[in-house]
Amino acid sequence: MSSETQITTDDQQRIRPRHVAIIMDGNGRWAKNQGKLRVSGHKAGVKSVRRAVSFAVSNKLEALTLYAFSSENWSRPAQEVVALMELFVWALDSEVKSLHKHNVRLRIIGDISRFNSRLQERIRRAEELTQQNNGLTLNIAANYGGRWDIIHGVKQIAEQVQEGLLRPDQIEETTLSRFLCMHDLAPVDLVIRTGGEHRISNFLLWQIAYAEFYFTDVLWPDFDEQVFEGAMNAFSHRERRFGGAAPGGA
């Protein structure tokens, strides 16, 4: 292999994201457009999750994080919340063996203590089955909120200070980072939001500080490999500065 070819390959690797996070929005509107109940949109959205995971595995992403259920979603109609919980149980039961077969490590991030014991047990078993896999890490954010994540981390730091294990003057950004979800993974490089909205909805507030954003009007049930590839291509043309100035610029 020539040095020129090696440089080209290295450049291609450099501009591909390692960790992609997706705000899966638009299930309800998709169902409404189809004249169906909202739960039908959530069920259709599961197929898009499969496509996204398959794409991530094929493109050798290190991590894929999906925003499935926010801490604010409990305020939705009770019937929809119950249906979502049942769908979550069904998805864990039906998908985890396939994930394991493809060397995917599944992790649920968020405060799962509010879920019923049946769902908590499904989560525990799914994580246990896949914990030794070293391919894609698939994070499902369930009962997750960025503010909750930060407060939870701060509480753990406060406990260490109270126990004399840490001094206040030792607390830095890296200190808090260690107590947040996904601290052991590559930073989030790219955030994709479907459904046409341009907001982050309390998602990974700390972890996406320097991520690139890609917004699409495509509703989540219609999200496919072509849309994912479009987001990846857009990322590859971004100039990432991480707070610094552009070369030769201000």
N, C-alpha and C positions, 0 to 999 in steps of 0.2 A: 504493500500500500504506500503510495507516494505521500510526502508531507503535505502537499496541497489537498489531497483527498482527506487526510487526517484532520486538517484544519476545518474543512467543510463539514465533516461529520461532527466534530466537537462543537462547531457553531450551531448546528442543528439541534444538538442535545441541549445546548445552553439556553436556547430560546423556547424550549418546550417546557410547559409547567410540570412541576413535580407533584403538586397538591392542588386539586380543583375542588371548590365548594359550590354547591348549587342550591339556590332558593327555588323550590319547586312550586311555582304559583300558577293558578289558572284552572285547577280541577273543577271548581264550582261553576265557573263561567263556561267551561267546555261542556259540562253536563247540561247547563241551561240552554246552550246553543243547540244541543241534541234533543231538547225536550225531555230530559231525564232528571231523576233525583240527583242531588249533589253527591251522594255516596257512589253513584255510577261513575262520576268523574274521578273519585279517589281510586276506585278499582281499575279504571283505565290507566291511571297514573302509575300503577304497579308495573305495567308493561314497559313504561318509559324508564322506570328504575332499572329493570332488567337490561334494556338497551344501553343505558348509561354505564352500568357496571361492566357490561361486555366490552363496550368501547374503551373504558378505562383500562381493563385488563389487556386488550389487544394493543393499546398504545403505551403500555408499560408505565402507567402513572403509579407513583408511590402511594398516593392516598386520594380518596374521593369522599367528600363529606356532603351528606344530603340533609337538608332541613325538612324533617318530616312532620314535626308537631311542636309548635312553640309553647312556651309557658303561658302565652296569652290565648292560645286556642281553646282553653277550657271554657271561655266565655261564649263559645259557639252553642247553637241549640243542642240540648242534651241528647236528642236522638242521633245527631250527626257525630257527637263525641263518642257515644257508645258504638256506633258503626265503625268509626275510625279505630277504636281499641280492638274490636273484633277482627278488623282487616289487618291490624298489626300482628295479632296472634296468628292469623292464617298465613300471612306472608313469612313470618319466622318459621313456621312449620313446613311450608312448601318450598322455601328458597334456600334454607341453610345448608342442606346436603349438596346442592349444586354449587354454592359458594365454596364449601369445603373442598369439593372435587377440583375446583379451579384455583385452589391455593389462596383463597381470599380470607383475610382475617376480618371478622365482623366485630365492631365495637359500638355500643350504644352510649352516646354522651348526653348528659342531662340528669335531672333529678328524677330517677325512676321510682322513688319511694311513694309517689302518689298513685302509681299504677296498682291494679289489683294483684294479688299474690300469684294468680295464674299467669299473667303477663310477665311478672318479674321472674318467675321460674323459667318461662320460655327464653327470656333474655339471657339468664344465667347459663342455661344449657347451650344456647347458640354460641355465646362467647367462649365457653369452655371448649366446645368442639373445634372451633377454628383458631384458638389462641396461639397455636404453634405454627400456623401458616405464615409464610414469609413473602407472599406475593403482594397484591394490592391490599391496603388497609381500607376497609369500607366503614366509615363512621356514619351512623344514623343519629341525627340530633332529635331526640324525643323528650318532650317536656323540658326543652332547653331554651335558655335565654342568655344573651351575652351579659346582661347585668347580673343575673344569677351567678353565672360563671365567675365573674370578677369578685362579687361579694363572698362567694364560697371560698375562693382563694385567699381573700383578705382575712377571713375568719381563721383559716388554717395558719396563716402567718401570725395572727394575734395570739393563737394558742401556743405557738413556739416561743414567742416573746415572753408570754406569761410563765412558761416553763423554764425560762432562762436559756433556751437553746439558740436564741437569736436576739441580737441587739437591734433596736430601731435604726441605728446609724448604718447597719449592714444591709438594710432593705433597699434593693435596686430593682430596675426593670426585670432583670433576669431572675430575681428572687420570686417576684409574683408570677412570672411566666411558668416557673416550675410547678405551681399549684393550680394551673388552669388546664382545661381539657385539651388533649392532643399535644401536650408539652413535649412529648417524645417523638413527634413527627416533624417532617419538613414543614416550614411555614406555608401558609396558604398563598399560592401565587396568583390564582385566578378565581374570581367569584362570578358565577353566571346566575342571572335572575330571569326566569321566564315570565310570561303573562303581561308584559308591557309596563309594569310598575318600576319606578326608579327610586327605590329605597332599600335599606338593609334589614329593616324589621327586627332589630335587636338580635341579629345573628353574628356570632363570633366577633364582637366589638373589638376585642384586643387582638385577636389572631389575624385580622384582615387589615391591619393598619397600613401596610404597604402593598396590598394586593391590587391587581388590575381588575376592573369591572367590565362585564359584558352584559348588556341588557337586550332582550329579544321580545318581540310581541307574541312569539309562538307560545301557546298555552301548553302547560306541562304534559298532558296526555299526547300531544302531537310532537313532543321533543324526540328527535331521533339522531342517528349517527351524523347526518349531514349538518344539522344545527350544531351539534357538539364540535364537529370538525371546523365549522365556521368560527366558533368561539376560540378554538385553539389557534387557528390561522390569524385571527385578529390579535391575539396575545403575542404571537411571534413577531408582529410588526410594531409592538409597543417599545418605547425607550424607557426602561425602568431606571429610576434615579434614587429611590429609597431616601428621599428627602434632600438629595444633593442637586446641584445645578447641572444643566445640560453642558456637555463639552463645548467650550468656547462661548457659552451663553451666560446669562445672569443667574 
